[in-house]
Amino acid sequence: MESSETVDRQIAEFSRERQTSPLASGFLEGRNIELDLPPEYCRYRDEGCELADSCLQCPFPGCIYDQPGGKRRWLKRLRDREMVRLFTTEGKGIKELARGFGVSQRTVQRALGRAKNG
């Protein structure tokens, strides 16, 4: 594994090459930009999120934060599946489900409707 100084030197070299290229001359002058470095020139610490300890060990096929709605959408879908399960297998009523999940009766009806139609 390369030392920290070696990596720093490589990043600095790569940055100078990018900034002194004919395409970049004049364009980058006086601008504060963030370079899109290749992975071998980046330091990445896999810290995961509240749903998984590590991105590389995440149970999801893709990062839920990259999807529209992210975590909120995922949690709502999980809640809706649980409502449908309780309604169908345990015979819970719409009012009871609404009280239990802290949502309106209409929200429970929409979740049941989506499950029935989709």
CNS distance restraints for C-alpha pairs under 8 A (distance, minus, plus):
assign (resid   2 and name CA) (resid   6 and name CA) 6.22 0.50 0.50
assign (resid   2 and name CA) (resid   7 and name CA) 6.68 0.50 0.50
assign (resid   3 and name CA) (resid   7 and name CA) 6.43 0.50 0.50
assign (resid   4 and name CA) (resid   8 and name CA) 6.13 0.50 0.50
assign (resid   5 and name CA) (resid   9 and name CA) 6.10 0.50 0.50
assign (resid   6 and name CA) (resid  10 and name CA) 6.17 0.50 0.50
assign (resid   7 and name CA) (resid  11 and name CA) 6.13 0.50 0.50
assign (resid   7 and name CA) (resid  41 and name CA) 6.75 0.50 0.50
assign (resid   8 and name CA) (resid  12 and name CA) 6.18 0.50 0.50
assign (resid   9 and name CA) (resid  13 and name CA) 6.14 0.50 0.50
assign (resid  10 and name CA) (resid  14 and name CA) 6.05 0.50 0.50
assign (resid  10 and name CA) (resid  41 and name CA) 6.89 0.50 0.50
assign (resid  11 and name CA) (resid  15 and name CA) 6.05 0.50 0.50
assign (resid  11 and name CA) (resid  41 and name CA) 5.57 0.50 0.50
assign (resid  11 and name CA) (resid  42 and name CA) 7.78 0.50 0.50
assign (resid  12 and name CA) (resid  16 and name CA) 6.19 0.50 0.50
assign (resid  13 and name CA) (resid  17 and name CA) 6.18 0.50 0.50
assign (resid  14 and name CA) (resid  18 and name CA) 6.24 0.50 0.50
assign (resid  15 and name CA) (resid  19 and name CA) 6.13 0.50 0.50
assign (resid  15 and name CA) (resid  35 and name CA) 7.55 0.50 0.50
assign (resid  16 and name CA) (resid  20 and name CA) 5.96 0.50 0.50
assign (resid  17 and name CA) (resid  21 and name CA) 6.10 0.50 0.50
assign (resid  18 and name CA) (resid  24 and name CA) 7.11 0.50 0.50
assign (resid  19 and name CA) (resid  24 and name CA) 5.70 0.50 0.50
assign (resid  19 and name CA) (resid  25 and name CA) 6.73 0.50 0.50
assign (resid  19 and name CA) (resid  28 and name CA) 6.83 0.50 0.50
assign (resid  20 and name CA) (resid  24 and name CA) 6.43 0.50 0.50
assign (resid  20 and name CA) (resid  25 and name CA) 5.97 0.50 0.50
assign (resid  21 and name CA) (resid  25 and name CA) 6.25 0.50 0.50
assign (resid  23 and name CA) (resid  27 and name CA) 7.86 0.50 0.50
assign (resid  24 and name CA) (resid  28 and name CA) 5.91 0.50 0.50
assign (resid  25 and name CA) (resid  29 and name CA) 7.23 0.50 0.50
assign (resid  28 and name CA) (resid  32 and name CA) 7.99 0.50 0.50
assign (resid  28 and name CA) (resid  33 and name CA) 7.82 0.50 0.50
assign (resid  37 and name CA) (resid  41 and name CA) 6.05 0.50 0.50
assign (resid  37 and name CA) (resid  42 and name CA) 6.54 0.50 0.50
assign (resid  38 and name CA) (resid  42 and name CA) 6.83 0.50 0.50
assign (resid  39 and name CA) (resid  43 and name CA) 7.88 0.50 0.50
assign (resid  46 and name CA) (resid  54 and name CA) 5.77 0.50 0.50
assign (resid  46 and name CA) (resid  55 and name CA) 6.15 0.50 0.50
assign (resid  46 and name CA) (resid  56 and name CA) 7.53 0.50 0.50
assign (resid  47 and name CA) (resid  53 and name CA) 6.54 0.50 0.50
assign (resid  47 and name CA) (resid  54 and name CA) 5.60 0.50 0.50
assign (resid  47 and name CA) (resid  55 and name CA) 7.11 0.50 0.50
assign (resid  48 and name CA) (resid  52 and name CA) 5.59 0.50 0.50
assign (resid  48 and name CA) (resid  53 and name CA) 4.74 0.50 0.50
assign (resid  48 and name CA) (resid  54 and name CA) 3.94 0.50 0.50
assign (resid  48 and name CA) (resid  55 and name CA) 4.75 0.50 0.50
assign (resid  48 and name CA) (resid  58 and name CA) 7.87 0.50 0.50
assign (resid  49 and name CA) (resid  53 and name CA) 6.10 0.50 0.50
assign (resid  49 and name CA) (resid  54 and name CA) 7.14 0.50 0.50
assign (resid  49 and name CA) (resid  55 and name CA) 7.62 0.50 0.50
assign (resid  51 and name CA) (resid  58 and name CA) 7.92 0.50 0.50
assign (resid  52 and name CA) (resid  57 and name CA) 7.14 0.50 0.50
assign (resid  52 and name CA) (resid  58 and name CA) 5.37 0.50 0.50
assign (resid  52 and name CA) (resid  59 and name CA) 7.53 0.50 0.50
assign (resid  53 and name CA) (resid  57 and name CA) 7.32 0.50 0.50
assign (resid  53 and name CA) (resid  58 and name CA) 7.45 0.50 0.50
assign (resid  54 and name CA) (resid  58 and name CA) 6.08 0.50 0.50
assign (resid  55 and name CA) (resid  63 and name CA) 7.93 0.50 0.50
assign (resid  60 and name CA) (resid  64 and name CA) 7.44 0.50 0.50
assign (resid  62 and name CA) (resid  66 and name CA) 7.64 0.50 0.50
assign (resid  63 and name CA) (resid  67 and name CA) 7.23 0.50 0.50
assign (resid  64 and name CA) (resid  70 and name CA) 4.92 0.50 0.50
assign (resid  64 and name CA) (resid  71 and name CA) 5.99 0.50 0.50
assign (resid  64 and name CA) (resid  74 and name CA) 7.51 0.50 0.50
assign (resid  65 and name CA) (resid  69 and name CA) 7.69 0.50 0.50
assign (resid  65 and name CA) (resid  70 and name CA) 4.47 0.50 0.50
assign (resid  65 and name CA) (resid  71 and name CA) 6.36 0.50 0.50
assign (resid  66 and name CA) (resid  70 and name CA) 6.57 0.50 0.50
assign (resid  68 and name CA) (resid  73 and name CA) 7.92 0.50 0.50
assign (resid  69 and name CA) (resid  73 and name CA) 5.03 0.50 0.50
assign (resid  69 and name CA) (resid  74 and name CA) 7.84 0.50 0.50
assign (resid  70 and name CA) (resid  74 and name CA) 6.49 0.50 0.50
assign (resid  71 and name CA) (resid  75 and name CA) 6.11 0.50 0.50
assign (resid  72 and name CA) (resid  76 and name CA) 6.19 0.50 0.50
assign (resid  73 and name CA) (resid  77 and name CA) 6.23 0.50 0.50
assign (resid  74 and name CA) (resid  78 and name CA) 6.26 0.50 0.50
assign (resid  75 and name CA) (resid  79 and name CA) 6.13 0.50 0.50
assign (resid  76 and name CA) (resid  80 and name CA) 6.05 0.50 0.50
assign (resid  77 and name CA) (resid  81 and name CA) 6.16 0.50 0.50
assign (resid  78 and name CA) (resid  82 and name CA) 6.32 0.50 0.50
assign (resid  79 and name CA) (resid  83 and name CA) 6.24 0.50 0.50
assign (resid  80 and name CA) (resid  84 and name CA) 6.25 0.50 0.50
assign (resid  80 and name CA) (resid 108 and name CA) 7.67 0.50 0.50
assign (resid  80 and name CA) (resid 111 and name CA) 5.44 0.50 0.50
assign (resid  80 and name CA) (resid 112 and name CA) 7.69 0.50 0.50
assign (resid  81 and name CA) (resid  85 and name CA) 6.14 0.50 0.50
assign (resid  81 and name CA) (resid 111 and name CA) 7.91 0.50 0.50
assign (resid  82 and name CA) (resid  86 and name CA) 6.15 0.50 0.50
assign (resid  83 and name CA) (resid  87 and name CA) 6.07 0.50 0.50
assign (resid  83 and name CA) (resid  97 and name CA) 6.70 0.50 0.50
assign (resid  83 and name CA) (resid 108 and name CA) 7.18 0.50 0.50
assign (resid  83 and name CA) (resid 111 and name CA) 7.48 0.50 0.50
assign (resid  83 and name CA) (resid 112 and name CA) 7.62 0.50 0.50
assign (resid  84 and name CA) (resid  88 and name CA) 6.05 0.50 0.50
assign (resid  84 and name CA) (resid 111 and name CA) 7.22 0.50 0.50
assign (resid  84 and name CA) (resid 112 and name CA) 5.89 0.50 0.50
assign (resid  84 and name CA) (resid 115 and name CA) 7.20 0.50 0.50
assign (resid  85 and name CA) (resid  89 and name CA) 5.73 0.50 0.50
assign (resid  85 and name CA) (resid  90 and name CA) 7.46 0.50 0.50
assign (resid  86 and name CA) (resid  90 and name CA) 5.04 0.50 0.50
assign (resid  86 and name CA) (resid  91 and name CA) 6.43 0.50 0.50
assign (resid  86 and name CA) (resid  92 and name CA) 5.85 0.50 0.50
assign (resid  86 and name CA) (resid  97 and name CA) 8.00 0.50 0.50
assign (resid  87 and name CA) (resid  91 and name CA) 4.88 0.50 0.50
assign (resid  87 and name CA) (resid  92 and name CA) 4.78 0.50 0.50
assign (resid  87 and name CA) (resid  93 and name CA) 6.49 0.50 0.50
assign (resid  87 and name CA) (resid  94 and name CA) 7.69 0.50 0.50
assign (resid  87 and name CA) (resid  97 and name CA) 7.86 0.50 0.50
assign (resid  88 and name CA) (resid  92 and name CA) 7.64 0.50 0.50
assign (resid  92 and name CA) (resid  96 and name CA) 6.38 0.50 0.50
assign (resid  92 and name CA) (resid  97 and name CA) 6.56 0.50 0.50
assign (resid  93 and name CA) (resid  97 and name CA) 6.16 0.50 0.50
assign (resid  94 and name CA) (resid  98 and name CA) 6.09 0.50 0.50
assign (resid  94 and name CA) (resid 105 and name CA) 6.14 0.50 0.50
assign (resid  94 and name CA) (resid 108 and name CA) 6.39 0.50 0.50
assign (resid  94 and name CA) (resid 109 and name CA) 7.21 0.50 0.50
assign (resid  95 and name CA) (resid  99 and name CA) 6.23 0.50 0.50
assign (resid  95 and name CA) (resid 105 and name CA) 6.02 0.50 0.50
assign (resid  96 and name CA) (resid 100 and name CA) 6.08 0.50 0.50
assign (resid  97 and name CA) (resid 101 and name CA) 6.05 0.50 0.50
assign (resid  97 and name CA) (resid 105 and name CA) 7.88 0.50 0.50
assign (resid  97 and name CA) (resid 108 and name CA) 7.05 0.50 0.50
assign (resid  98 and name CA) (resid 102 and name CA) 5.72 0.50 0.50
assign (resid  98 and name CA) (resid 103 and name CA) 4.96 0.50 0.50
assign (resid  98 and name CA) (resid 104 and name CA) 5.44 0.50 0.50
assign (resid  98 and name CA) (resid 105 and name CA) 5.26 0.50 0.50
assign (resid  98 and name CA) (resid 107 and name CA) 7.70 0.50 0.50
assign (resid  98 and name CA) (resid 108 and name CA) 6.22 0.50 0.50
assign (resid  99 and name CA) (resid 103 and name CA) 6.64 0.50 0.50
assign (resid  99 and name CA) (resid 104 and name CA) 7.77 0.50 0.50
assign (resid 103 and name CA) (resid 107 and name CA) 6.31 0.50 0.50
assign (resid 103 and name CA) (resid 108 and name CA) 7.34 0.50 0.50
assign (resid 104 and name CA) (resid 108 and name CA) 6.72 0.50 0.50
assign (resid 105 and name CA) (resid 109 and name CA) 6.23 0.50 0.50
assign (resid 106 and name CA) (resid 110 and name CA) 6.13 0.50 0.50
assign (resid 107 and name CA) (resid 111 and name CA) 6.28 0.50 0.50
assign (resid 108 and name CA) (resid 112 and name CA) 6.22 0.50 0.50
assign (resid 109 and name CA) (resid 113 and name CA) 5.99 0.50 0.50
assign (resid 110 and name CA) (resid 114 and name CA) 6.08 0.50 0.50
assign (resid 111 and name CA) (resid 115 and name CA) 6.29 0.50 0.50
assign (resid 112 and name CA) (resid 116 and name CA) 6.16 0.50 0.50
assign (resid 113 and name CA) (resid 117 and name CA) 6.09 0.50 0.50
assign (resid 114 and name CA) (resid 118 and name CA) 5.53 0.50 0.50
